[in-house]
Amino acid sequence: MPTDLPDSLRVEHRGPVAVLTLTRPHKRNALDDRTVLGLGDFFRTLDSSIRAVVIAADGDHFCAGLDLSEVTETTTLTGVAHSQMWHRAFAEIESGSVPVISALKGAVVGGGLELAASTHIRIAERSTFYALPEGTRGLFVGGGASVRVPRLIGVARMMDMMLTGRRYDASEGERIGLSQYVVDDGAGLDRAIELAERIATNAVQTNFAVTRILPLIAESNPREGYAMESLMAAIAQGTDDAKSRLNAFLDGRAAKVTEL
């Protein structure tokens, strides 16, 4: 695990689950460059013993976006470079080695929504609200929202959020696809850890297929998608781990399907 994380990030180990916490509550966990780079470094150097990660936050808010106090005059080229730095960091989350769950609360705004959208499962406490205020500030999203958020809610809803400043609360966010779960205030982290611990028991090849290959299949044309599915299914079922799990099921030793 990386030992040189910025003081805006804290990591805890819970067996095969790592909990990575944003620790700038005085800034509503707004993201400065050191934090964004720290996020990328953390996931790029993740230890192989970690099977799932939870991203959480201190204080009342998950993340209020870019720390605007750090914004200075930039040229077009430096602006592009800054945006691409966020892209690289969040790609380490989305396309990294393990499933990632975010525990959301309070503000999930601008870059905070971009961070949340790069995770695979999002749990929202009832205090959660979502917004993309860049459009009303003369700006445009730069941390990957124009790619990831429309995949979750559609282009028309994202256009509405940016053109009008519309906010969605936790229940509305779940309904349109910004989260998969809504829980009571204060229960988000425990729920995220519970799911992460369950995910950590999955076969490595299955978690890889779901987080890395399934999105590629979903974005491909049907012919390519079916081919990738066949290949991934054959690779997964041919592993010793899969054969052992299948035998356990056939012998009645596997756990039954239960509600989450």
C-alpha positions in Angstrom: 0.0 0.0 0.0 1.3 3.6 -0.7 2.8 5.2 2.3 3.1 8.8 1.0 -0.6 9.7 0.7 -1.4 13.4 1.2 -2.9 14.4 4.5 -6.2 14.8 2.7 -6.6 11.0 2.4 -6.6 8.3 5.1 -6.6 4.6 4.5 -7.7 1.8 6.9 -7.5 -1.9 6.3 -10.4 -4.2 7.2 -9.0 -7.6 6.0 -9.3 -7.7 2.2 -11.2 -4.4 2.2 -9.5 -1.0 2.2 -11.4 2.1 3.3 -10.0 5.3 1.7 -11.4 8.4 3.3 -11.4 12.1 2.1 -10.3 14.1 5.1 -10.9 17.8 4.2 -14.3 18.3 6.0 -13.5 22.0 6.5 -13.5 22.3 2.7 -16.5 20.0 2.2 -13.9 17.6 0.9 -13.3 19.7 -2.2 -10.5 18.2 -4.4 -7.2 19.9 -4.7 -4.5 18.6 -7.0 -2.6 16.7 -4.3 -5.8 14.8 -3.4 -6.5 13.9 -7.0 -3.0 12.7 -7.6 -3.1 10.8 -4.3 -6.3 9.0 -5.4 -4.6 7.9 -8.6 -1.4 6.8 -6.8 -3.4 4.8 -4.2 -5.3 2.8 -6.8 -2.3 2.4 -9.1 -0.2 0.9 -6.3 -2.9 -1.1 -4.6 -1.7 -4.2 -2.8 -2.8 -7.5 -4.3 -4.2 -8.6 -0.9 -6.9 -5.9 -1.2 -10.0 -7.3 -3.0 -12.4 -4.3 -2.7 -12.2 -0.6 -1.8 -14.6 1.8 -0.2 -14.3 5.6 -0.7 -15.7 7.5 2.2 -15.5 11.0 3.6 -15.2 12.8 6.9 -17.7 15.4 7.9 -21.2 16.0 6.4 -20.3 16.0 2.7 -18.8 13.5 0.3 -17.2 16.0 -2.0 -18.1 19.5 -3.1 -16.0 19.3 -6.3 -12.9 21.2 -7.4 -11.3 23.3 -4.7 -11.9 26.7 -6.5 -9.4 28.5 -4.2 -6.7 26.7 -6.1 -7.9 27.8 -9.5 -5.5 30.3 -11.1 -5.3 31.8 -14.6 -4.4 29.1 -17.0 -3.7 28.8 -20.7 -5.6 26.4 -22.9 -2.8 23.9 -22.8 -2.4 24.0 -19.0 -6.2 23.6 -18.7 -6.2 20.6 -20.9 -3.3 19.1 -18.9 -5.2 19.7 -15.6 -8.3 18.0 -17.0 -6.4 15.0 -18.2 -4.7 14.7 -14.8 -8.1 14.1 -13.3 -9.0 11.7 -16.1 -5.9 9.6 -15.4 -6.6 9.5 -11.6 -10.2 8.6 -12.0 -9.4 6.0 -14.6 -7.3 4.2 -12.0 -10.5 3.9 -9.9 -12.8 2.8 -12.7 -10.4 0.5 -14.5 -8.3 -0.6 -11.6 -7.8 -4.0 -10.1 -10.7 -4.2 -7.7 -14.4 -3.1 -7.4 -14.8 0.2 -5.7 -17.8 1.4 -3.7 -18.5 5.0 -2.7 -20.4 6.0 0.4 -22.1 9.3 -0.4 -23.6 11.9 1.8 -24.3 15.6 1.6 -22.8 17.4 -1.4 -21.9 15.2 -4.4 -21.3 18.2 -6.6 -19.2 18.9 -9.7 -15.9 17.0 -9.4 -17.5 15.1 -6.5 -20.0 13.6 -8.8 -17.2 12.9 -11.3 -15.3 11.0 -8.5 -18.5 9.1 -7.5 -19.3 8.2 -11.1 -15.9 6.5 -11.5 -16.8 4.0 -8.7 -18.7 0.8 -9.5 -21.3 1.0 -6.8 -22.7 4.1 -5.1 -24.5 4.2 -1.8 -26.3 7.4 -0.9 -27.4 8.5 2.5 -30.6 10.5 2.5 -28.7 13.8 3.0 -27.1 13.3 -0.4 -27.7 15.8 -3.2 -26.2 15.9 -6.7 -25.4 18.9 -8.9 -23.2 20.0 -11.8 -23.0 23.7 -11.3 -20.2 24.3 -13.9 -22.8 25.2 -16.5 -24.1 28.2 -14.5 -20.6 29.4 -13.7 -19.4 29.7 -17.3 -17.5 26.5 -17.1 -17.6 23.0 -18.5 -17.0 19.7 -16.7 -13.4 18.5 -16.9 -13.0 15.4 -14.7 -14.8 12.9 -16.9 -18.4 13.8 -16.2 -19.3 14.2 -19.9 -18.4 10.6 -20.4 -19.4 8.8 -17.2 -22.6 10.7 -16.1 -24.5 10.3 -19.4 -23.9 6.5 -19.1 -25.7 6.6 -15.8 -28.6 9.0 -16.4 -28.6 9.9 -20.1 -27.5 12.9 -22.1 -30.8 14.8 -21.7 -30.7 14.7 -17.9 -27.1 15.8 -17.7 -27.9 18.7 -20.1 -30.7 19.7 -17.8 -28.4 19.6 -14.7 -25.8 21.8 -16.4 -28.1 24.3 -18.2 -30.5 24.9 -15.3 -28.4 24.1 -12.2 -31.0 21.4 -11.2 -30.3 19.4 -8.1 -31.3 15.8 -7.4 -31.8 14.5 -3.9 -30.9 11.0 -2.8 -34.2 9.3 -3.7 -34.3 11.0 -7.1 -30.7 10.1 -7.7 -31.3 6.5 -7.1 -34.4 6.6 -9.4 -32.4 8.0 -12.4 -29.3 5.9 -11.8 -26.8 8.1 -9.8 -26.8 5.6 -7.1 -27.8 2.0 -6.6 -28.8 2.2 -2.9 -30.3 4.8 -0.5 -29.8 4.3 3.2 -30.5 6.4 6.3 -28.1 9.1 7.3 -25.1 7.7 9.1 -25.5 4.2 7.7 -23.7 4.7 4.4 -20.2 3.7 5.4 -21.3 0.5 7.2 -23.5 -0.5 4.3 -20.6 0.1 1.9 -18.2 -2.0 4.0 -20.8 -4.7 4.2 -21.1 -4.9 0.4 -17.3 -4.6 -0.1 -16.7 -7.5 2.3 -19.3 -9.6 0.3 -17.7 -8.6 -3.0 -14.2 -9.5 -1.7 -15.4 -13.1 -1.4 -16.1 -13.3 -5.1 -13.7 -15.0 -7.5 -11.0 -12.6 -8.7 -11.8 -13.5 -12.4 -15.5 -12.7 -11.8 -14.8 -9.3 -10.3 -12.4 -8.5 -13.1 -14.9 -9.5 -15.8 -17.7 -7.5 -14.2 -15.7 -4.2 -13.6 -13.4 -4.3 -16.6 -15.0 -6.3 -19.4 -18.7 -5.8 -18.9 -18.5 -2.1 -19.6 -16.6 -2.8 -22.8 -19.3 -5.3 -23.9 -22.1 -2.8 -23.1 -20.5 -0.2 -25.3 -19.7 -2.5 -28.2 -21.9 -3.5 -31.1 -23.8 -6.8 -30.5 -21.5 -8.9 -32.7 -18.4 -7.8 -30.8 -20.2 -7.9 -27.5 -21.3 -11.5 -27.9 -17.8 -12.5 -28.9 -16.2 -10.8 -25.9 -18.8 -12.4 -23.6 -18.1 -15.9 -24.9 -14.4 -15.4 -24.5 -14.7 -14.0 -20.9 -17.2 -16.8 -20.0 -14.7 -19.5 -21.2 -11.8 -17.9 -19.4 -13.7 -17.6 -16.1 -15.1 -21.0 -16.1 -11.8 -22.6 -17.0 -10.1 -21.4 -13.8 -9.4 -23.8 -10.9 -11.2 -21.3 -8.6 -14.4 -21.5 -10.7 -14.3 -25.3 -10.9 -13.9 -25.5 -7.1 -16.9 -23.1 -6.5 -19.1 -25.1 -9.0 -18.3 -28.4 -7.3 -19.2 -26.8 -4.0 -22.5 -25.7 -5.4 -23.2 -29.2 -6.9 -22.3 -30.8 -3.6 -24.6 -28.5 -1.7 -21.8 -26.8 0.1 -22.2 -23.4 -1.4 -24.2 -20.6 0.3 -27.7 -20.0 -1.0 -28.7 -16.8 -2.7 -29.9 -14.3 -0.1 -31.1 -10.7 -0.1 -28.6 -7.9 0.4 
